[in-house]
Amino acid sequence: MIGISADFDPVHKGHEKLIKEAQKIANKEDKKVVVYLNKGYSANHAPFFVDFEARRDMVLALGVDEVKSFEGLHHRLVLSYSVPIRLKQMIDEGVTDYITSASISLDEIKSKAQKFIDEGNFVGMPKHYTNRNEIRWYALNEFLGSKLKFHIVEELDKSKYSGRLIRQSIIDNGMVIPSNVYKLVPKTTCEILEREIALGNVPGKRNWDEIYKRMNTYSRGNLEKIAYLNGKTINEIIKRRVYRDPESIWAVFRRSEYGPVMTRLAISTIEEEVTKREVMDLMKSYESEGVIPDNQKVQRVIDRAWYVANSTLPAKEANEKFRSENIVVSDAPLTIEAGLNLTKFESKITKEGIATDLYVDKNGRISVQFKSEGKKIKTNLRLPAQEVTYLRYIMDSHFIPVEGMIKQAKKGFKVKVTVG
């Protein structure tokens, strides 16, 4: 099978060219063309302009043999994790060739990909790389030892043939397809788009009411459980309440130094209430299948946090040294016991076995909150500096959960903190 993976939101003439080139190869080699469409959320972590069923119709109208879907990934995972998962699904389902479009040659893609293949690290593909997504796909395919054969088709001018620009043109024209868009998309795409607009299915929307509700009402402890939110961002969210429009939400993530892609992912996790535990468990399930590169495994992220916390180097240098020298850490603690600052009254009503929520308070200190006998108790943790640094790195990791449980100590109480 010749496989294509895309959003196709909507299908334009650049996609049509890619499909025609795939059909040429398929006809020569007696194979069929299968298009894998992302479903639910786009690869850029946003709701689709055109829903899956309509995009499937657009693709089938161009004569492909079959349409399949990738589901449940792009509101949970960044591309460096979702790409190997998608690759494995395609290979498992019989895809032998992968075809995509790019403005650079396959040789140039191979050359740029080699660094990442050698390091086994596919996080943080440089933004200045042209066609960095194609480089990521090739690098991960090679790293995972796949026999998938790559084919590159020269892409059309991105300043014209852009799904984003086509979508915006339709929105700016009052949800009527403007004349310039007719020139950029196949006739069948126009017909399906007009049908979907008339039915009120386009554009797809976020559930902003649910997002506002969670960002306006959730405590620091509850926000800490949501994937891709770190301590700084959570405190910005609390500080900037109340949220009534999308721009105010985008602004708070800009203040937290999130780029557009990470902002869309974080908003999606809030919308779907995706927890760090859910993301971690998903990653571990694919780790067990040998899909996730070693340097991206959950335990490796934990080991890096412990190494950086113990290093005398500045954090950035320690991170780079850990990655580049493939440093092995074997003693990263998965449980830590922390002291509590309780009043006499709080000590009296606190009991062993109560679950606690960890969070970073407005002063940047790691704290816990829990309820006992109907009273809400909040207090800072007492920990050595090394363990504070370690926990902060874990809590800011975006997808590794930390949980606390009250434990009776010789004098008073402690919190047993579990990492992952």
Phi and psi in degrees as a GROMACS rama.xvg file:
@    title "Ramachandran Plot"
@    xaxis  label "Phi"
@    yaxis  label "Psi"
@TYPE xy
-95.8781  118.984  ILE-2
-104.514  139.96  GLY-3
-125.904  133.387  ILE-4
-118.505  127.421  SER-5
-165.222  168.654  ALA-6
-86.6425  -43.6548  ASP-7
50.2405  58.0195  PHE-8
-121.947  79.7713  ASP-9
-93.6121  179.232  PRO-10
-69.0626  125.597  VAL-11
-120.569  -175.331  HIS-12
-70.4149  -21.7045  LYS-13
-65.6946  -41.5975  GLY-14
-66.5278  -38.9392  HIS-15
-60.8042  -41.3758  GLU-16
-61.8551  -43.8473  LYS-17
-60.6704  -44.1438  LEU-18
-64.0007  -41.8042  ILE-19
-64.1342  -40.0266  LYS-20
-66.0665  -38.1094  GLU-21
-63.7514  -38.847  ALA-22
-66.549  -33.8862  GLN-23
-62.7293  -47.1775  LYS-24
-63.3167  -43.4088  ILE-25
-61.5049  -40.9376  ALA-26
-66.4653  -37.1692  ASN-27
-68.5875  -37.3224  LYS-28
-105.427  9.22177  GLU-29
54.4895  50.6473  ASP-30
-120.568  171.025  LYS-31
-113.955  158.376  LYS-32
-100.118  124.622  VAL-33
-121.57  126.435  VAL-34
-102.313  126.92  VAL-35
-100.015  113.011  TYR-36
-99.1673  136.735  LEU-37
-68.9321  139.922  ASN-38
-126.739  142.666  LYS-39
95.0512  -72.5538  GLY-40
-130.396  148.205  TYR-41
-71.7406  169.474  SER-42
-61.9157  -20.6359  ALA-43
-94.8389  15.7985  ASN-44
68.712  28.9735  HIS-45
-119.203  158.885  ALA-46
-63.6703  150.812  PRO-47
-76.3867  145.678  PHE-48
-67.0966  -44.8042  PHE-49
-116.745  131.541  VAL-50
-70.732  169.313  ASP-51
-57.6993  -45.935  PHE-52
-60.4882  -42.4599  GLU-53
-70.1439  -39.4274  ALA-54
-66.3929  -35.7802  ARG-55
-61.7194  -43.1758  ARG-56
-60.6641  -40.6109  ASP-57
-61.9185  -41.5478  MET-58
-70.2559  -45.7316  VAL-59
-62.5959  -31.6222  LEU-60
-64.8877  -19.75  ALA-61
-93.0392  5.89094  LEU-62
92.4575  14.0936  GLY-63
-69.2424  158.245  VAL-64
-79.8803  -33.3465  ASP-65
-157.687  149.701  GLU-66
-122.303  128.892  VAL-67
-120.58  176.846  LYS-68
-132.672  152.698  SER-69
-106.883  125.849  PHE-70
-126.616  150.344  GLU-71
72.9998  15.488  GLY-72
-103.218  -45.4323  LEU-73
-85.8257  1.88333  HIS-74
-105.328  8.99273  HIS-75
-125.665  -28.8227  ARG-76
-132.595  146.421  LEU-77
-76.2307  166.261  VAL-78
-61.481  -34.87  LEU-79
-64.147  -17.7351  SER-80
-100.269  -35.9223  TYR-81
-75.6187  -30.9153  SER-82
-62.4518  -49.4019  VAL-83
-62.3806  -30.7271  PRO-84
-67.3  -43.6298  ILE-85
-66.6702  -40.0286  ARG-86
-58.3859  -45.4826  LEU-87
-63.0932  -41.9015  LYS-88
-60.4532  -43.655  GLN-89
-62.5092  -45.6774  MET-90
-64.4022  -43.73  ILE-91
-61.25  -29.2875  ASP-92
-93.6139  9.11225  GLU-93
99.9632  10.0044  GLY-94
-72.6954  131.517  VAL-95
-111.735  -23.3161  THR-96
-131.174  141.723  ASP-97
-120.153  128.304  TYR-98
-122.182  135.158  ILE-99
-147.447  167.916  THR-100
-105.879  149.312  SER-101
-158.246  159.404  ALA-102
-94.5484  -3.80257  SER-103
-117.555  162.259  ILE-104
-77.6468  166.395  SER-105
-63.5628  -36.6537  LEU-106
-61.6962  -40.7451  ASP-107
-68.9724  -37.2511  GLU-108
-61.7531  -45.6923  ILE-109
-59.7776  -43.2849  LYS-110
-62.9202  -46.8861  SER-111
-70.4127  -28.9801  LYS-112
-75.3706  -23.293  ALA-113
-59.9925  -38.7385  GLN-114
-57.9777  -42.434  LYS-115
-74.5485  -34.236  PHE-116
-63.9168  -45.1966  ILE-117
-62.7071  -41.3045  ASP-118
-81.9049  -20.23  GLU-119
65.9355  27.3251  GLY-120
-128.286  121.477  ASN-121
-120.499  16.7202  PHE-122
-92.5328  140.686  VAL-123
76.4034  43.0769  GLY-124
-59.2852  125.628  MET-125
-53.7337  136.306  PRO-126
-66.6658  -26.4256  LYS-127
-78.8087  -7.28855  HIS-128
-70.1138  124.553  TYR-129
-69.8525  136.487  THR-130
56.0853  43.7429  ASN-131
-65.3597  -26.7857  ARG-132
-68.3979  -39.5459  ASN-133
-66.0282  -36.861  GLU-134
-62.8053  -42.2594  ILE-135
-62.4469  -45.7827  ARG-136
-60.4213  -45.1385  TRP-137
-65.0576  -45.1979  TYR-138
-61.1637  -45.0918  ALA-139
-67.9573  -36.8557  LEU-140
-60.6263  -45.5339  ASN-141
-67.9261  -43.9231  GLU-142
-61.5134  -37.9956  PHE-143
-81.4416  1.38141  LEU-144
73.1413  25.103  GLY-145
-75.8649  150.986  SER-146
-97.3576  12.1317  LYS-147
-60.4466  128.219  LEU-148
-91.2977  130.994  LYS-149
-95.042  140.363  PHE-150
-128.777  134.101  HIS-151
-114.162  129.514  ILE-152
-109.459  135.253  VAL-153
-64.2479  124.194  GLU-154
-78.3899  152.491  GLU-155
-75.4459  167.668  LEU-156
-55.6363  113.564  ASP-157
-67.3724  -21.8908  LYS-158
-70.6516  -15.9577  SER-159
-110.773  -51.6221  LYS-160
-90.6148  77.087  TYR-161
-131.616  124.561  SER-162
-58.5372  -38.4802  GLY-163
-62.1028  -45.2624  ARG-164
-68.6569  -36.6981  LEU-165
-64.204  -45.5382  ILE-166
-60.4557  -44.9477  ARG-167
-65.9223  -36.5109  GLN-168
-61.8456  -40.6555  SER-169
-68.2385  -42.4042  ILE-170
-63.4564  -46.1938  ILE-171
-63.9416  -23.5047  ASP-172
-95.515  21.7945  ASN-173
69.3242  36.1816  GLY-174
61.5535  31.8627  MET-175
-118.97  132.53  VAL-176
-68.4709  117.21  ILE-177
-75.7833  164.046  PRO-178
-61.6698  -35.8316  SER-179
-65.6405  -30.3715  ASN-180
-72.0874  -35.5373  VAL-181
-55.6226  -31.8056  TYR-182
-77.5614  -16.6237  LYS-183
-101.04  -12.5881  LEU-184
-124.948  152.626  VAL-185
-61.7526  155.146  PRO-186
-56.8622  -40.5501  LYS-187
-64.5998  -34.5359  THR-188
-63.6495  -43.8921  THR-189
-58.5047  -44.4278  CYS-190
-63.0752  -42.76  GLU-191
-70.6195  -39.9057  ILE-192
-59.9239  -45.3847  LEU-193
-62.9339  -38.6875  GLU-194
-62.2448  -46.1257  ARG-195
-69.1818  -36.5504  GLU-196
-64.3697  -43.4283  ILE-197
-62.9954  -33.3148  ALA-198
-79.6987  -7.96349  LEU-199
79.4134  16.9633  GLY-200
-86.4004  -13.4616  ASN-201
-121.757  134.296  VAL-202
-86.6271  156.294  PRO-203
-67.2057  150.831  GLY-204
-131.221  156.559  LYS-205
-80.2532  159.956  ARG-206
-89.0539  76.9469  ASN-207
-62.2198  -34.7395  TRP-208
-58.3128  -42.025  ASP-209
-69.6917  -37.7534  GLU-210
-64.5797  -46.11  ILE-211
-58.7826  -45.2055  TYR-212
-58.0829  -47.6387  LYS-213
-69.1423  -41.1984  ARG-214
-72.2034  -24.8536  MET-215
-87.7798  -21.8654  ASN-216
-121.738  -23.3578  THR-217
-69.331  141.365  TYR-218
-73.283  167.965  SER-219
-57.7019  -40.7551  ARG-220
-62.6276  -40.3607  GLY-221
-74.0191  -36.9271  ASN-222
-66.7427  -33.5515  LEU-223
-61.2258  -26.255  GLU-224
-77.0403  -19.3166  LYS-225
-80.1973  135.042  ILE-226
-62.7755  146.907  ALA-227
70.1928  15.3763  TYR-228
-112.061  123.723  LEU-229
-103.654  177.653  ASN-230
-59.4056  -44.1891  GLY-231
-61.5509  -45.0376  LYS-232
-64.9179  -41.9307  THR-233
-61.5741  -41.6967  ILE-234
-67.713  -33.861  ASN-235
-65.9966  -40.2573  GLU-236
-60.4417  -47.1845  ILE-237
-63.1297  -43.281  ILE-238
-64.8041  -35.4765  LYS-239
-95.1993  4.55942  ARG-240
-58.0411  139.531  ARG-241
-111.509  148.552  VAL-242
-103.799  126.12  TYR-243
-130.344  -6.51731  ARG-244
-148.267  155.336  ASP-245
-58.8417  -36.0107  PRO-246
-61.615  -37.7793  GLU-247
-65.3505  -31.5464  SER-248
-73.7192  -44.9005  ILE-249
-59.3815  -37.8556  TRP-250
-63.2392  -40.2057  ALA-251
-67.528  -33.2018  VAL-252
-74.9129  -32.9391  PHE-253
-62.1491  -41.5635  ARG-254
-63.404  -26.6968  ARG-255
-90.4553  7.96953  SER-256
67.4271  30.882  GLU-257
-85.769  137.639  TYR-258
-79.6795  176.081  GLY-259
-58.6057  -41.1576  PRO-260
-66.5128  -47.221  VAL-261
-67.3123  -31.8913  MET-262
-63.8755  -46.0695  THR-263
-61.2155  -40.4629  ARG-264
-65.5864  -44.4008  LEU-265
-63.3958  -41.7287  ALA-266
-63.7134  -37.7066  ILE-267
-66.307  -38.7946  SER-268
-68.3338  -33.7205  THR-269
-67.6974  -44.1832  ILE-270
-60.065  -42.9095  GLU-271
-95.1347  0.0267012  GLU-272
51.2902  52.7817  GLU-273
-81.4462  122.677  VAL-274
-91.6267  159.611  THR-275
-60.4216  -38.1887  LYS-276
-62.0538  -41.443  ARG-277
-60.8914  -44.7126  GLU-278
-66.651  -45.0991  VAL-279
-60.9541  -44.2173  MET-280
-63.9152  -37.2725  ASP-281
-63.7675  -45.6639  LEU-282
-60.0494  -44.8056  MET-283
-64.2066  -34.3426  LYS-284
-64.8855  -36.1806  SER-285
-79.8916  -28.933  TYR-286
-57.6107  -41.8629  GLU-287
-65.2253  -19.9705  SER-288
-94.3157  2.57965  GLU-289
75.5042  25.1444  GLY-290
-92.6955  -36.0015  VAL-291
-87.2364  127.03  ILE-292
-56.9198  148.865  PRO-293
-54.0225  -42.9645  ASP-294
-70.8496  -8.59362  ASN-295
-108.208  1.96871  GLN-296
-68.9241  153.327  LYS-297
-55.8238  -46.9729  VAL-298
-62.811  -33.2392  GLN-299
-66.4436  -37.362  ARG-300
-65.0874  -40.686  VAL-301
-64.5061  -44.9006  ILE-302
-60.4048  -40.0338  ASP-303
-63.8097  -41.5028  ARG-304
-59.6685  -42.0513  ALA-305
-68.5239  -40.5501  TRP-306
-62.7071  -47.5025  TYR-307
-63.8456  -39.4688  VAL-308
-63.5056  -28.4184  ALA-309
-97.2029  -7.67154  ASN-310
-80.4231  149.459  SER-311
-88.5356  -6.21355  THR-312
-79.8615  157.544  LEU-313
-58.2986  150.617  PRO-314
-54.468  -43.8561  ALA-315
-61.8681  -44.0291  LYS-316
-67.0145  -39.9383  GLU-317
-63.7839  -41.164  ALA-318
-60.0713  -46.3081  ASN-319
-64.6898  -41.3462  GLU-320
-63.924  -42.2218  LYS-321
-59.0008  -45.1468  PHE-322
-71.9004  -51.6814  ARG-323
-68.3325  -31.9332  SER-324
-98.7666  3.42272  GLU-325
49.7507  49.9142  ASN-326
-67.496  136.564  ILE-327
-97.2671  130.274  VAL-328
-121.328  130.257  VAL-329
-119.754  -2.07426  SER-330
-121.155  20.4547  ASP-331
-64.3489  120.25  ALA-332
-73.3201  137.196  PRO-333
-98.7808  -8.21927  LEU-334
-134.901  142.485  THR-335
-137.895  138.14  ILE-336
-102.28  124.876  GLU-337
-118.049  143.625  ALA-338
-77.1972  161.376  GLY-339
-122.116  151.342  LEU-340
-106.844  87.3237  ASN-341
-107.087  145.392  LEU-342
-74.9348  169.056  THR-343
-59.8819  -41.8704  LYS-344
-64.5674  -43.3307  PHE-345
-64.1807  -39.1021  GLU-346
-63.568  -35.5317  SER-347
-66.3998  -36.8312  LYS-348
-96.7572  -7.17019  ILE-349
-76.5954  142.172  THR-350
-133.724  151.076  LYS-351
-63.678  144.742  GLU-352
93.055  -2.65452  GLY-353
-76.0494  131.362  ILE-354
-75.7152  142.431  ALA-355
-124.274  152.065  THR-356
-100.428  130.172  ASP-357
-92.9107  147.911  LEU-358
-159.254  169.845  TYR-359
-104.639  121.38  VAL-360
-76.7214  177.59  ASP-361
-64.9175  -17.0524  LYS-362
-96.6334  7.47636  ASN-363
82.7546  12.4983  GLY-364
-96.1191  142.774  ARG-365
-74.5173  128.315  ILE-366
-134.246  168.532  SER-367
-130.063  155.494  VAL-368
-135.668  143.864  GLN-369
-157.262  166.994  PHE-370
-115.269  138.747  LYS-371
-146.876  128.065  SER-372
52.0042  40.9433  GLU-373
78.3664  -0.121974  GLY-374
-104.358  135.446  LYS-375
-89.3546  127.596  LYS-376
-117.072  130.134  ILE-377
-125.66  134.869  LYS-378
-157.654  154.197  THR-379
-77.1956  153.759  ASN-380
-86.7652  147.17  LEU-381
-105.605  113.341  ARG-382
-144.23  154.455  LEU-383
-62.9921  152.563  PRO-384
-55.4337  -39.6554  ALA-385
-59.6466  -43.9195  GLN-386
-74.4321  -30.7484  GLU-387
-62.0389  -47.7515  VAL-388
-60.9614  -44.9016  THR-389
-58.2105  -49.6388  TYR-390
-64.0126  -36.9877  LEU-391
-62.9377  -41.9999  ARG-392
-62.7917  -41.189  TYR-393
-64.5068  -46.5086  ILE-394
-66.8652  -24.901  MET-395
-94.6924  7.73857  ASP-396
-75.7897  -10.9514  SER-397
84.8578  -26.0085  HIS-398
-142.668  4.53077  PHE-399
-103.59  116.794  ILE-400
-78.5721  152.486  PRO-401
-124.827  138.662  VAL-402
-131.227  149.74  GLU-403
-124.611  151.337  GLY-404
-140.491  130.71  MET-405
-66  135.422  ILE-406
-132.486  134.96  LYS-407
-68.2255  132  GLN-408
-112.916  175.338  ALA-409
-58.517  -40.4099  LYS-410
-124.786  104.158  LYS-411
81.6632  -138.637  GLY-412
-134.453  156.149  PHE-413
-127.095  171.803  LYS-414
-113.914  125.819  VAL-415
-89.5187  112.027  LYS-416
-95.5099  126.984  VAL-417
-108.77  127.755  THR-418
-96.1308  126.636  VAL-419
